[in-house]
Amino acid sequence: MALVTKAIKGTQDILPSEVYKNQFIESTMLEIADKFGFRELRTPVFEHTELFQRGVGETTDVVQKEMYTFNDKGERSITLRPEGTAGAVRAFLEHGLFNEALPQKFCYVLNCYRYEKPQAGRWREFQQFGVEMLGAAHPAADAEIISLANEIFAFLGVENLRLELNSIGCPECRKNYHNALKEYFEAKKENLCPTCLERLGKNPMRILDCKSPICKEISEGAPAILDYICDDCSAHFESVRKYLDKMNIEYVVNPRIVRGLDYYTRTVFEFVSTDIGAQGTVCGGGRYDGLVEELGGPHTPSLGFALGTGRLLMLMAAQGIEIPKPNGCDIYIAPMGENASYEAAAITADLRANGVSAQTDVVGRSLKAQMKYADKIGAKYTVVLGDNEIENGKANLKNMDNGEITEVELADLAENFMNFLVQQATLSLAESLDVEGVDLSSILGSI
């Protein structure tokens, strides 16, 4: 059979057998962010193109090469979001949240789109977790969002991550740095790629972020930004470092970090791993003190980070970190005959209403085929339901792991099955602990 089409290059299907991993880390990140006071924000998947041109920056690779942009039926230029910050700031302004108590703290899980060459750890559609804190100028805010990311990695058991930290100063102190970069790169411009030649006149800092191997090699000898930042920016950076030291968060200063988007100011940072190849940056972020003003709002110092869930999953797999699997099917009701099928549907509905993961036959399989299916879906228990069981009001509950049979009352099955599962789990735990003097009856009686 010939397929009509396949998934577009650079995209991927996350199948039911794997999606629990994404669900686990996404819920974990949202829960940890909630502890820090960040509330979930959901924004549209597409925005007016000028939002990203103004917010992300026209000299960035994202805007120049990677955006999915099209005209809609009204001839408006629309872009699929390449990142989450610009949309979050747009929502902050559009809904007047700058009039609310500051800082405003957002977090989100979203899909982003960039036209890049697909490779391990890089997709054209990718999932991203992010946080934004709008209305906080103090260095303590920088340390807080870094500590949030650090706590996520610690909770998930991720190791061998290196936090790299830098300050790229404010627009004023960067002027001298831009002049020094221009002077440096002018002497080597015959070897720069065409894109970096254009950047040389508009924003020479973008050259430091070029992916071309030749441009990267040239950039190694470029002046360092920390030698040019003003006293205020230097004091801010030192204060951020002091907070991190007090919080026992290890880091290294990397003066080559500039991040790939134009809105960044002062603190920038990355969490980097060597366990997943070339795409080793798992999380990155920093300050964007001028972005709210650039998009038409009041001066609002802000900061945030983004974390690629796909790369995080790759890293966890590389480090052998197991993600808990979902419980799956607690009980499968296997009917024999039409009358039993109706009864099975009713019992299954009652089980689900009582918080049990229950399934029954919906395709008219034979009993043998049903039991094979129950085994394949990992059902913990099964009940065979026929005319005799319905007439007597009783049936046999079979443990699919050890074959144990327990007679159960059908009328009370839905109400009592969850308690039965808890009792079985308690028994299993007590047996595994094998602690002398444990009064098992009192444990079970308290359930």
Secondary structure, 3 states (H helix, E strand, C coil): CCCCCCCCCCCCCCCCCCHHHHHHHHHHHHHHHHHCCCEECCCCCEEEHHHHHHHCCCCCHHHHHHCCEEECCCCCEEEECCCCHHHHHHHHHHCCHHHCCCCEEEEEEEEEECCCCCECCECCEEEEEEEEEECCCCHHHHHHHHHHHHHHHHHHCCCCEEEEEEECCCHHHHHHHHHHHHHHHHCCHHHCCHHHHHHHHHCHHHHHHCCCHHHHHHHCCCCCHHHCCCHHHHHHHHHHHHHHHHCCCCCEECCCCCCCCCCCEEEEEEEEECCCCCCCEEEEEEECCCHHHHCCCCCCCEEEEEEEHHHHHHHHHHCCCCCCCCCCCCEEEEECCHHHHHHHHHHHHHHHHCCCCEEECCCCCCHHHHHHHHHHCCCCEEEEECHHHHHHCEEEEEECCCCCEEEEEHHHHHHHHHHHHHHHHHHHHHHHHCCCCCCHHHHHHCC
